[in-house]
């Protein structure tokens, strides 16, 4: 233990403070302070640059979580299996691992001026089956190395953002639209392997294009359902056109076209494929800065549809912002699924665990988080400061697995030595339930290379 403390003191003395045009997500303490009161049609968003280097600067990055978790209700077990597909409840409960199971990260960061940024970060966390079978360990008391998941990176990319053009290449979360759980492409998956491009024609019209590549492998049962020869190709193409004639009105049209088992052509990349989703959104700010949001989408293969409605307002105080919002979603059955495995609209990732052993395909709906056959009400409250935020989200309703009741309270604050977090998270889906309270401190250092 003494060696651990000496190690922490040593690396803290080597902290370098720098800023860059990197992406901000909900895991960054300053995210909501920048986002609230503004209209961002994409997630994540670009951070601010405080000082621009005249040449490339490179950093070695290291971080480590010190944490304590109290499992209040432990009524979910992630079953093992070899190359098996998952159901929506397993994907939802997996968020506990992704949010709480961090051990340490190591990698490189590189930036130039205010428009170029790149990072490759190996983020090590507990394996999915290890987290639910055992407990939530820190790095210094980890019983065995086989408890570590090797599913990394989950957040590494190269980005360029200047004037009218921006692009991303790498593994990042993505979401397009105005609502918390967008219907065509939402940030359900922890990441997408993507090439994403945005171009502004003028200050009123812009266009988004993304290529999403996923694991094309199938489970044994899915192979048996294939009527023809399996070809390991599976990609999705997102197109979005955004129009805001004034600061009170935002309109958008989008499509998500999936191409599987064959090479794509321009028609199914930009217009229509064998399976996919068309959607549209509208944001109106009629008076008193009240935001009214509406989204609609339909699967043009199964003719199933879904909609979302939202109402929110942000109050701007000196040094703080407060948002209150409520949303309603309804998604019909067969909006994402199909009898033919290659026509399922799920982003497939693969997770490997060694203790207990498992090889699991986690399938995330491209659109609405809670999946098809769902009716969900959502309420969120956020109080944001320049260096941190309080956030509470309550989701209640039903999905294909039964009753949904989700509560997430999060406090995240940036200190000079790292990020302090306190979080209470509970989820009940059908008969399964999991609830935890966690306190953590993320020590993060960036060593400037000569």
Phi, psi and omega in degrees: 000320179298322178297323179297313180297319178297322178295317180296318179298319181298313183286330178293327178292342182261012182295137173240135179264122177213162178229160182198170181277054179272176181272145175252135174236181180296346177276359176261128184303330183272000187303306185288330178295325177282324189277318187298137181085352177251169176246107176248126183263006181223150173230133001282187180239160180280141177278173180269149176255125181266330178212134184258122175288153179276347179217177178297140173234139185238142181228145165266128184251139173215139174214157180211137179266129167251125192210160174220128183238135174249113179273103185284315175229128183232079184234042174219133178233123178276107183291147180279173180166165182244111179055052177254152177271161185248167173253170189299325181295323179294323177294318181294316180289337179297338178304330178299319179293313184295327183270331188246343190271014184296143175245296177200162176230154180207136179175201183233150174230143183217134177213157180218125179052214183251017184229348182239135177208142178213146174208145168233113185237120172274111182253117183259131178221175176294147174296155184300312180288328179296318182299314183281332181281321184251236178223183184265103186267155164270168181298321186283347177238021178293122185295325185206146179294339181287352175283347185277136173278143177254021180274078180221161356278161173250354183205081179218137189194167168241134183225152176221131183213105181208125176056245188268351187237137172216150174211156176233142174222118180149213185238105185217161168284152179218146172202139180235129179134184187256352187254169183293319178240086184293154192268331183269308176218115183235163184274051175289312179292145177298339178197163168232137168281112195214155160242114184238130182233138174231138179222132178259119177286323175199192183282003180241338188228128176217164188227137177241139176220133179221140171252124181245120179252136184228173176295123182270354185296156181237157174284170180300319180293323179291321176303318181295333181274354180286128181274341181229186183291137180281130176236123189281071173223131179202110181221155179233143182237123179255135174231133179220131177244121185244133182226123175231095182295334177205178185285359180254353187218130177228130181231149180205148173236143183211161175216150176229109185246122182260133178239119183226141176079004180201165176283142181286155172237169184302328181294309182279354171279320190246343185240293186200143177237195178294327181213146179172188185226136168253144180208169177208155179222162176211134172237129176237135176239080191289317183197159177053027180058027174279129179261126174247120184243144176214136176226146175219142179210150175217145176279114186282358174266316182259352182061024174270150186226173176202158179217160174221140177231140182216152178220129182206160176212140177247131177257128184255116177249171178290113179080006181206157175223143181229130180238139171234134183210153176221142182220153178228132180231142170222125182234126182285164176294153180065019177289327179247334191259162179208162176288337181264120188307323184282355178258007175283130181267067177232139174277117186262127171241165178236133180241137181244128176234146181251339184218096351290157185289135179198149171230105192238134171271112175267121184253112181259128174302135177298323182261239191304133188304317187272007173083187183279173182053050186227148174223112189229134167255138183226135177234135177223143177233132181222129173243115187245139173239174182295330183244015179174182181199156165254138178217136174227128179232128176238120177244133183215138178158215181222153169222193186295343180260358178124207183292139176246130170217112184233133176231129176226115171247129184222134171238122182230128184220136180268127173247175180293339184254356181155193183250129175261134182225141173226128187215136170244125183223128176226145179216128173236124177226108186067233181269356184260143184210143178215136182215132181221158169231126185228140171239130182217158174226120181263109174275124183228132179226149177229114182269119178288127178270145181289000000 
